[in-house]
Amino acid sequence: MRMISPFYIGSILINPPLLSAPMAGFTNLAYREILRQFGGVGLIATEMISARSFVHKEARGEEAPSRLWGIADEPRPLAVQIWDNQPETLAYFAERLVCDYQPSVIDLNFGCPAPAIAKNSASGSYLLKTPEKVGAIVECVVRAAGKIPVTAKIRLGWTRGTINVIDTAQAVESAGGAALTVHGRTAQDMYAGKADWDAIAAIKPYLKRIPLIGNGDIKSAAQAAEIFRKFPVDGVMIGRAGLEKPWIFRQISQLLRGEEMMSEPSLAEQRALLLQHFDLLVRQMGGEKAVILMRKYATCYSKGKYGARQFRTAVCAARDEPEFRKIVQELFPAGE
């Protein structure tokens, strides 16, 4: 069995070698605080932030994008993910991030397949069509970021017929990227089918100096440990499973260290966690916004549980903070 060890992104030690995926609309400050409460995450990431939006708001004298809220005072290490398709815009934003926020890592999004990003904005995974442009963006941002390491998150390619992940990986490394995360699907796949971990593993021999982080379909601690045993990845990134079970990182890290793994929280404990998450959002954003945002999280917490559909329907109809709390107390999970 190969040794599973921490690794470095630039000078930043990633220990344990587990990363939380940046997810738009989910990985805000409240969620990041929940992850830190459980522990086990070597590197936590923000939501992806539009470089163009930052530049436009700054030019108009407006406040910075709300997705930057809380970052300046947050514990480190912390990765901030940014996106656009213009090297100069991304470089300017990276320079401002370094100056104003001092993130541990700046991550470039070349993997988002959402039509609003990939097709309408010709960004995210759309850029996988042209590895040379990916390289040009990375090089420009690396120069702007100075000592802050710059990483990239990609997919296998734009379509299954145009998988060019090796070219893209080498472009990222040659341009000065400090690490590469690969999701094992193409943009065309979206989230259908299974992530191809063999295709992720095939990249490793082509990287000379930077770590390879794999991402896709990990739903349990045992599955994550098996990924580390079977494939030559330096780290593993987890997204959707972390929304449903934010304690999964702690379980994986315990399993990797050979420790006794924490048991799944009881339903009562999960209900309390959901309400704690809601309380964090209320304090950070106010009750009205918290009720709207928490609908998504509540759906994740209830997934696979008895009465989940009834609970989701009720939560999505909640009009205010007291009603939301009442629904959680009475219906999560129904029939307990």
C-alpha positions as CSV (number, residue, x, y, z in Angstrom):
1,M,0.0,0.0,0.0
2,R,1.4,3.4,-1.0
3,M,2.0,6.0,1.7
4,I,-0.7,8.7,1.7
5,S,1.1,11.9,2.7
6,P,0.4,15.6,2.9
7,F,1.6,17.7,-0.1
8,Y,2.5,21.3,-0.9
9,I,0.9,23.8,-3.1
10,G,3.7,26.2,-3.5
11,S,4.8,26.8,0.2
12,I,1.3,25.9,1.5
13,L,1.1,22.5,3.2
14,I,-2.1,20.6,2.4
15,N,-2.6,18.4,5.4
16,P,-4.6,16.2,5.3
17,P,-4.5,15.9,1.4
18,L,-8.2,16.6,1.2
19,L,-9.7,19.7,-0.4
20,S,-13.3,21.1,-0.5
21,A,-14.5,22.0,-3.9
22,P,-15.5,25.6,-4.7
23,M,-19.2,25.5,-5.5
24,A,-21.2,28.5,-6.6
25,G,-24.1,29.3,-4.3
26,F,-22.8,27.0,-1.6
27,T,-19.3,27.4,-0.3
28,N,-19.9,30.8,1.4
29,L,-18.5,31.8,4.8
30,A,-21.2,30.0,6.8
31,Y,-20.5,26.7,5.0
32,R,-16.8,27.1,5.4
33,E,-17.2,27.6,9.1
34,I,-19.2,24.4,9.3
35,L,-16.4,22.5,7.6
36,R,-13.8,23.9,10.0
37,Q,-15.9,22.9,12.9
38,F,-15.6,19.2,11.9
39,G,-12.0,19.5,10.6
40,G,-10.3,17.2,8.2
41,V,-10.1,19.6,5.3
42,G,-6.5,20.4,4.1
43,L,-7.7,23.3,1.9
44,I,-11.1,25.0,1.9
45,A,-12.2,27.1,-1.1
46,T,-14.6,30.0,-1.6
47,E,-17.3,30.1,-4.2
48,M,-16.0,31.1,-7.7
49,I,-15.9,34.8,-8.1
50,S,-16.1,36.7,-11.3
51,A,-13.1,38.8,-12.1
52,R,-15.1,41.0,-14.5
53,S,-17.7,41.7,-11.8
54,F,-15.1,42.8,-9.4
55,V,-13.5,45.2,-12.0
56,H,-16.9,46.7,-13.0
57,K,-18.0,47.2,-9.4
58,E,-14.7,48.8,-8.5
59,A,-14.9,51.1,-11.5
60,R,-18.4,52.2,-10.4
61,G,-17.3,52.8,-6.8
62,E,-19.5,49.9,-5.6
63,E,-18.8,47.4,-2.9
64,A,-16.8,44.3,-3.8
65,P,-18.8,41.2,-4.8
66,S,-20.6,39.6,-1.9
67,R,-18.7,36.3,-2.4
68,L,-15.6,38.1,-1.0
69,W,-17.4,38.8,2.3
70,G,-15.5,37.5,5.3
71,I,-12.4,36.3,3.5
72,A,-10.0,38.9,4.9
73,D,-10.5,37.7,8.5
74,E,-11.0,34.0,7.9
75,P,-8.6,31.3,9.1
76,R,-6.0,30.0,6.6
77,P,-5.3,28.1,4.5
78,L,-8.0,29.3,2.1
79,A,-8.2,29.2,-1.6
80,V,-10.1,31.8,-3.6
81,Q,-11.4,30.7,-7.0
82,I,-11.8,33.2,-9.8
83,W,-13.0,33.0,-13.3
84,D,-13.1,35.0,-16.6
85,N,-11.6,34.5,-20.1
86,Q,-9.4,37.6,-20.3
87,P,-5.8,37.2,-18.9
88,E,-5.5,40.9,-18.1
89,T,-8.8,41.1,-16.1
90,L,-7.9,37.9,-14.1
91,A,-4.4,39.2,-13.5
92,Y,-5.7,42.5,-12.2
93,F,-8.2,40.8,-9.9
94,A,-5.5,38.4,-8.7
95,E,-3.3,41.4,-7.9
96,R,-6.0,43.0,-5.9
97,L,-6.8,39.8,-4.0
98,V,-3.2,39.5,-3.0
99,C,-3.0,43.1,-1.8
100,D,-6.4,43.3,0.0
101,Y,-7.1,39.7,1.2
102,Q,-3.8,37.7,1.1
103,P,-5.4,34.3,0.2
104,S,-3.3,31.2,0.6
105,V,-4.0,30.1,-3.0
106,I,-5.7,31.6,-6.1
107,D,-7.5,29.0,-8.1
108,L,-8.5,29.5,-11.7
109,N,-11.7,28.0,-12.9
110,F,-11.4,26.1,-16.2
111,G,-13.9,23.5,-15.3
112,C,-17.4,25.0,-14.8
113,P,-19.7,23.5,-17.4
114,A,-22.8,25.7,-16.6
115,P,-24.1,27.3,-19.8
116,A,-24.1,30.8,-18.2
117,I,-20.3,30.5,-17.7
118,A,-19.1,28.1,-20.4
119,K,-21.3,29.1,-23.3
120,N,-22.7,32.6,-22.6
121,S,-19.4,33.9,-21.2
122,A,-16.9,31.7,-23.1
123,S,-15.2,30.9,-19.7
124,G,-14.9,28.0,-17.4
125,S,-14.7,24.7,-19.3
126,Y,-15.2,26.5,-22.6
127,L,-11.5,27.4,-22.4
128,L,-10.5,23.7,-22.5
129,K,-11.0,24.0,-26.2
130,T,-7.7,26.0,-26.4
131,P,-5.0,24.7,-24.0
132,E,-2.7,27.5,-25.2
133,K,-5.2,30.2,-23.9
134,V,-5.4,28.3,-20.6
135,G,-1.6,28.5,-20.4
136,A,-1.6,32.2,-21.3
137,I,-4.1,33.0,-18.5
138,V,-2.2,31.0,-15.9
139,E,1.1,32.6,-16.9
140,C,-0.4,36.1,-16.6
141,V,-2.1,35.4,-13.2
142,V,1.1,33.8,-11.8
143,R,3.0,37.0,-12.6
144,A,0.4,39.1,-10.9
145,A,0.0,36.9,-7.8
146,G,3.7,37.0,-6.9
147,K,4.4,34.7,-4.0
148,I,0.8,33.4,-3.8
149,P,0.5,30.0,-5.6
150,V,-1.9,29.8,-8.5
151,T,-3.7,26.6,-9.3
152,A,-6.1,25.5,-11.9
153,K,-9.3,23.3,-11.9
154,I,-10.1,21.6,-15.2
155,R,-12.1,18.8,-16.7
156,L,-11.1,16.1,-19.2
157,G,-12.0,18.3,-22.1
158,W,-14.9,20.1,-23.8
159,T,-16.5,17.0,-25.2
160,R,-15.9,13.2,-25.1
161,G,-14.7,13.4,-28.7
162,T,-12.1,16.1,-27.9
163,I,-10.5,15.0,-24.7
164,N,-7.2,17.0,-24.5
165,V,-6.5,16.9,-20.8
166,I,-2.8,16.1,-21.2
167,D,-2.3,19.1,-23.3
168,T,-4.1,21.3,-20.8
169,A,-2.3,19.9,-17.8
170,Q,1.1,20.5,-19.4
171,A,0.0,24.0,-20.4
172,V,-0.9,24.7,-16.8
173,E,2.4,23.4,-15.4
174,S,4.5,25.1,-18.1
175,A,2.9,28.4,-17.3
176,G,3.8,28.2,-13.6
177,G,0.7,26.7,-12.1
178,A,1.4,25.3,-8.6
179,A,-1.2,22.4,-8.7
180,L,-3.8,20.9,-11.0
181,T,-7.3,19.6,-10.0
182,V,-9.1,17.5,-12.6
183,H,-12.7,16.5,-12.5
184,G,-13.2,13.2,-14.3
185,R,-15.8,14.3,-16.8
186,T,-16.0,16.5,-19.8
187,A,-18.0,19.7,-20.0
188,Q,-20.4,17.9,-22.3
189,D,-21.0,15.3,-19.6
190,M,-22.0,17.9,-17.0
191,Y,-22.6,15.6,-14.0
192,A,-24.0,12.6,-15.9
193,G,-22.4,9.2,-15.9
194,K,-19.4,8.4,-13.8
195,A,-16.2,10.3,-13.2
196,D,-13.3,8.6,-15.0
197,W,-10.5,8.2,-12.5
198,D,-8.4,6.2,-14.9
199,A,-8.3,9.2,-17.1
200,I,-7.3,11.4,-14.2
201,A,-4.6,9.0,-13.2
202,A,-3.2,8.9,-16.7
203,I,-2.2,12.6,-16.3
204,K,0.3,12.0,-13.5
205,P,3.3,10.8,-15.6
206,Y,3.0,14.0,-17.7
207,L,3.4,16.3,-14.7
208,K,7.0,16.9,-13.7
209,R,6.7,19.0,-10.5
210,I,3.2,19.9,-9.5
211,P,0.7,17.8,-7.5
212,L,-2.4,16.2,-9.1
213,I,-5.7,16.4,-7.3
214,G,-8.6,14.3,-8.4
215,N,-12.3,15.1,-8.2
216,G,-15.5,13.4,-8.9
217,D,-18.2,11.1,-7.4
218,I,-16.6,10.5,-4.0
219,K,-19.5,9.8,-1.6
220,S,-17.9,8.0,1.4
221,A,-14.8,7.8,3.4
222,A,-14.1,4.3,2.3
223,Q,-14.4,5.3,-1.3
224,A,-12.0,8.2,-0.8
225,A,-9.5,5.8,0.8
226,E,-9.8,3.4,-2.1
227,I,-9.2,6.2,-4.5
228,F,-5.9,7.0,-2.8
229,R,-4.9,3.3,-2.8
230,K,-5.8,2.7,-6.4
231,F,-4.8,5.9,-8.2
232,P,-1.6,8.0,-8.1
233,V,-3.2,11.3,-7.1
234,D,-1.6,13.6,-4.5
235,G,-4.9,14.9,-3.2
236,V,-8.7,14.4,-3.4
237,M,-11.3,17.1,-3.8
238,I,-14.8,16.6,-2.7
239,G,-17.8,18.7,-3.6
240,R,-21.4,17.6,-3.4
241,A,-20.9,14.9,-0.8
242,G,-19.5,17.6,1.5
243,L,-22.8,19.5,1.2
244,E,-24.8,16.4,2.3
245,K,-22.3,15.3,4.9
246,P,-19.9,18.1,6.0
247,W,-18.3,15.6,8.4
248,I,-17.1,13.4,5.6
249,F,-13.7,15.1,5.5
250,R,-13.1,14.3,9.1
251,Q,-14.1,10.7,8.5
252,I,-11.7,10.4,5.6
253,S,-8.8,11.9,7.4
254,Q,-9.3,9.6,10.3
255,L,-9.5,6.6,8.0
256,L,-6.3,7.6,6.2
257,R,-4.5,7.9,9.6
258,G,-5.7,4.5,10.7
259,E,-7.8,6.0,13.5
260,E,-11.3,5.1,14.6
261,M,-13.7,6.9,12.3
262,M,-16.4,9.0,13.8
263,S,-19.8,7.5,13.4
264,E,-22.5,9.2,11.3
265,P,-24.3,11.9,13.4
266,S,-27.7,11.0,14.7
267,L,-30.7,12.5,13.1
268,A,-31.1,14.8,16.1
269,E,-27.5,15.9,15.7
270,Q,-28.0,16.5,12.0
271,R,-31.1,18.6,12.7
272,A,-29.1,20.7,15.3
273,L,-26.3,21.1,12.7
274,L,-28.8,22.3,10.1
275,L,-30.1,24.9,12.5
276,Q,-26.6,25.9,13.5
277,H,-25.9,26.4,9.8
278,F,-29.0,28.6,9.5
279,D,-28.0,30.6,12.6
280,L,-24.6,31.4,10.9
281,L,-26.4,32.6,7.8
282,V,-28.8,34.7,9.8
283,R,-25.9,36.4,11.6
284,Q,-24.0,37.0,8.4
285,M,-26.7,37.9,6.0
286,G,-29.9,38.6,7.9
287,G,-33.0,36.4,8.3
288,E,-34.6,37.1,4.9
289,K,-31.6,36.1,2.8
290,A,-30.8,33.2,5.2
291,V,-34.2,31.6,4.6
292,I,-33.7,31.7,0.9
293,L,-30.2,30.4,0.9
294,M,-30.9,27.7,3.4
295,R,-33.4,26.1,1.2
296,K,-30.6,24.6,-0.9
297,Y,-28.6,23.4,2.1
298,A,-31.7,21.9,3.8
299,T,-32.3,19.9,0.7
300,C,-28.8,18.6,0.9
301,Y,-29.0,17.7,4.5
302,S,-32.2,15.8,4.0
303,K,-31.2,13.8,0.9
304,G,-31.9,10.1,1.2
305,K,-33.8,10.4,4.4
306,Y,-37.4,9.3,5.1
307,G,-39.8,12.1,4.4
308,A,-37.2,14.2,2.5
309,R,-39.7,15.2,-0.2
310,Q,-42.2,16.6,2.2
311,F,-39.5,18.4,4.1
312,R,-38.1,20.0,1.0
313,T,-41.5,21.1,-0.2
314,A,-42.2,22.7,3.2
315,V,-38.8,24.4,3.5
316,C,-39.0,25.9,0.0
317,A,-42.3,27.5,1.0
318,A,-41.0,28.9,4.3
319,R,-41.6,32.7,4.4
320,D,-39.6,33.8,7.4
321,E,-37.1,32.8,10.0
322,P,-39.7,31.5,12.6
323,E,-41.5,29.4,10.0
324,F,-38.2,27.9,8.8
325,R,-37.2,26.9,12.3
326,K,-40.7,25.4,13.0
327,I,-40.5,23.3,9.8
328,V,-37.1,22.0,10.6
329,Q,-38.1,21.0,14.2
330,E,-41.3,19.3,13.0
331,L,-40.3,17.7,9.7
332,F,-36.6,16.9,9.7
333,P,-36.8,14.1,9.3
334,A,-40.4,13.2,9.2
335,G,-41.3,10.0,11.0
336,E,-38.2,10.0,13.3
